[in-house]
């Protein structure tokens, strides 16, 4: 789920004088799905990705895949009473910050919970190469996070040795789209 990402991105673009033409989300499912269901979902999402590509190539505006007004109204109290406090506590713990900061300021420092298993890490540097914000540097052959993380988990998902772990990803499946290759991730930077 894209959650409020598309709406936030739309506001950010507008604040800089631009206009977001469309906003889409893709669903990759989860490892808990059967292989058959996963393949079916990926095929459906491939068709959707092709449609998104057509929009981009044609520079065509489209819809914004966001929650409906009714869902926003229903979920708004839950968001402020349950979700935000829970996430704020979680990110404060991950960041190891005792004082209260706005949630948006906690996210970049949540990478403090990442760890590298020295018995698995082979110093390949894939984690640093795939990080979209250059948050990771190899120091003495090991990744060091510099606390401007966007919590995309590319380092975690693309580590070929599965050496990266930590509380921040303890509930995540280690996966990426089967059609996306490491060379695609590095080239797009």
C-alpha positions in Angstrom: 0.0 0.0 0.0 1.2 3.4 -0.8 -0.6 4.9 2.2 -0.3 8.7 2.1 3.0 8.6 0.0 1.3 9.8 -3.2 -0.5 12.6 -1.4 2.6 13.8 0.4 4.6 13.6 -2.9 1.9 15.6 -4.7 2.1 18.4 -2.0 5.9 18.4 -2.1 5.9 18.8 -5.9 3.3 21.5 -5.7 5.2 23.4 -3.1 8.1 23.6 -5.6 5.9 25.0 -8.3 5.2 21.7 -10.1 2.3 19.3 -10.5 2.3 15.6 -10.1 0.7 14.1 -13.2 -0.4 10.9 -11.6 0.3 8.5 -8.7 0.2 4.8 -8.9 1.1 1.9 -6.6 2.2 -1.6 -7.3 1.5 -4.6 -5.1 4.2 -7.3 -4.9 2.3 -9.4 -2.4 4.2 -11.3 0.3 6.2 -14.4 0.9 3.2 -15.9 2.7 1.4 -16.2 -0.7 1.6 -19.4 -2.6 3.9 -19.4 -5.5 0.9 -19.7 -7.9 -0.8 -16.6 -6.3 2.5 -14.7 -6.3 3.0 -15.4 -10.0 -0.6 -14.4 -10.8 -0.2 -11.1 -8.9 3.2 -10.3 -10.5 1.6 -10.9 -13.9 -1.2 -8.5 -13.1 1.2 -5.9 -11.7 3.4 -6.2 -14.8 0.5 -5.2 -16.9 -0.1 -2.3 -14.6 3.6 -1.3 -14.8 3.3 -1.3 -18.6 0.3 1.0 -18.3 2.2 3.3 -16.0 5.1 3.3 -18.5 2.7 4.4 -21.2 1.5 7.3 -19.0 5.1 8.4 -18.3 6.3 8.1 -22.0 3.2 10.0 -23.2 3.6 12.6 -20.4 -0.1 11.9 -19.7 -1.8 12.8 -16.5 -3.8 10.2 -14.7 -5.4 9.2 -11.5 -4.0 9.3 -8.0 -4.2 5.9 -6.3 -4.9 7.1 -2.9 -7.4 6.2 -0.2 -11.0 7.2 -0.8 -12.5 10.0 1.2 -14.6 7.5 3.1 -11.5 5.4 4.1 -9.7 8.6 5.1 -12.6 9.6 7.4 -12.9 6.1 8.9 -9.1 5.6 9.4 -8.3 9.2 10.5 -9.0 8.6 14.2 -7.1 5.3 14.1 -4.1 7.0 12.5 -3.8 9.7 15.2 -4.8 7.6 18.2 -3.0 4.3 17.4 -0.8 4.3 14.4 1.2 7.5 14.8 2.0 7.0 18.5 3.0 3.3 17.9 5.2 4.2 14.9 6.7 7.2 16.8 7.6 5.0 19.8 9.0 2.3 17.4 11.2 4.8 15.5 12.3 6.6 18.7 13.5 3.2 19.9 15.2 2.4 16.6 16.8 5.8 16.6 17.9 5.5 20.2 16.6 9.0 20.8 15.2 9.7 24.2 13.7 13.2 23.6 10.6 13.7 21.5 11.1 14.7 17.9 8.5 14.8 15.2 8.1 11.4 13.4 9.5 12.8 10.2 12.8 13.6 12.0 13.0 10.1 13.6 12.9 8.2 10.2 16.4 9.2 9.0 18.1 8.1 12.2 16.2 4.7 12.4 19.1 3.2 10.5 20.9 3.1 13.8 19.3 -0.4 14.3 20.9 -1.8 11.1 23.7 -4.3 11.8 26.1 -6.1 9.5 26.9 -9.8 10.2 30.7 -9.8 9.9 30.7 -13.6 9.4 28.5 -13.2 6.2 29.7 -9.8 4.8 32.2 -10.1 2.0 32.7 -6.3 1.6 31.1 -6.3 -1.9 29.6 -2.8 -1.3 26.3 -3.6 -2.9 24.5 -2.0 0.1 26.2 1.3 -0.6 25.7 1.1 -4.4 21.9 0.5 -4.1 21.2 3.2 -1.5 19.3 5.9 -3.3 20.4 8.6 -0.8 24.1 7.6 -0.4 23.5 6.9 3.2 25.9 4.0 3.4 29.7 4.1 3.2 32.1 1.2 3.4 34.6 1.8 6.2 37.2 -0.9 6.7 35.1 -3.1 4.3 31.9 -2.9 6.4 28.8 -0.7 5.8 28.3 2.3 8.1 24.9 4.1 7.9 25.0 7.9 8.2 21.6 8.7 9.5 19.8 10.1 6.5 18.0 6.9 5.7 14.7 6.9 3.8 13.8 3.4 5.1 13.5 1.9 1.6 15.4 -1.2 2.7 17.3 -1.5 -0.6 20.5 -2.4 1.3 18.7 -5.1 3.2 16.8 -6.6 0.2 19.8 -6.5 -2.2 22.6 -7.7 0.0 23.8 -10.9 -1.8 25.1 -12.4 1.5 22.0 -11.5 3.5 24.4 -10.0 6.0 22.3 -6.9 6.9 19.7 -7.3 9.6 18.4 -5.3 12.6 15.2 -4.3 14.5 14.2 -2.0 11.7 13.7 -4.9 9.3 12.8 -7.6 11.8 9.2 -7.9 10.4 10.2 -7.6 6.7 10.6 -10.3 4.1 13.9 -10.1 2.3 12.8 -9.8 -1.4 12.7 -7.7 -4.5 10.8 -8.0 -7.8 12.1 -10.9 -9.8 12.4 -8.9 -13.0 14.5 -6.2 -11.4 18.2 -7.0 -11.5 21.0 -5.6 -9.3 22.5 -3.9 -12.4 19.1 -2.0 -12.9 19.3 -0.8 -9.3 22.9 0.4 -9.6 22.4 2.0 -13.1 19.3 4.0 -12.0 21.4 5.9 -9.4 
